[in-house]
Amino acid sequence: MQLLKSQNLYPDLLSMALEAVPIPANSANSNQFDLYLSLNFNQQWYPLLDGRIKLGLKGGQLKLRLENSQLHEISYQLDDYFEITNKASETEPTWIFTLKATKSVLADSLKRVKLGTVKTITQSFTLTATWTVFPADITLTDAEDLWQHDLSPNKHGVLERTIVFFLCKNQLPSSLSWFQLGSSNLETEESWREDKQPEITFPAKEELKQLIQQIYTAKTDEMEELAQLAKLNLKTDLAGGNLLATNLSGIDLNGANLKKANLRGVDLTDADLSEANLSYVNLSGADLSGAYLDNADLSHADLHRTSLAVANLIGANLSHANLQEANLSNANLSLALVERAKFGKNTGLSEEMKLSLEQRGAKETISSE
């Protein structure tokens, strides 16, 4: 099996490589290869308007497409490095990478991690790997010369999402990297021409410049009004966003998708987050006093030192979440899923509730204060 074609459009942001190592020909499995993946993640600066921005990744999707070959004996080594969701398939296996809530962006390097074993069916075969991202996988970590740095956290959070969605529409392709291996008797087709980073049109640049100015000079700091200016849907477009220290007190985010968002230090007092997707969210140090979180998905969330006083967590999914040192005074945890959730040094956690949590699968639960 040889390399037919590969491309990393933004190599400083993501670089991917595949290697197929043949199982010795003298074995009974001479038509099989062990498949290895290498990944390198970092942050990358991009010029934008009269300044520049720095982007990082919070996750992505790796998909293999196999023709006249199959992937079997899938390895689970990747689970040691990332939160991974596998979609089992012999011809189109998929791995969904999710950033752990304690990290802000992916900044890891993996060398030759085994994915599985490829079995070829005919003499002519191909294997194509594609790394795909969505807006929730991309975060803006820095910006220079695009606005004055006297922005409120709310305006900064809205501008961050505005720019990410703008780039996904105008410059960043959904497939950041792809890699194709195949049999030696195949030739690459002319259709496999290299993709180029598209140029942002002048009208699009002017529209973005005006939008940034409108948000920067807006008289309001209310998240709903700022999102309306930016043409963002609060229920769907905040996933993966950097909303550090924003004021979302009393906001209605019922059923919203906030997966992988950075909500560290956010004011969410009395907010309605019922049935919201808050998985893998960083809520460390946030204030959710009196918040409605019934049936919300908080799996794998970081709730370290978060205030959940008087919060309604009935039926919430807290599996694998970190609630150490969280304030749980008068919080309602009835029917909450707490398998492998971490508790410890929790204000307001009664001995009765502590025992109930342990019986329901919580771990590292220690004496309350």
Summary of the structure (lengths in Angstrom):
residues: 369
radius of gyration: 23.3
end to end distance: 61.2
largest distance: 74.8
contacts: 1195
relative contact order: 0.11
helix: 15%
strand: 32%
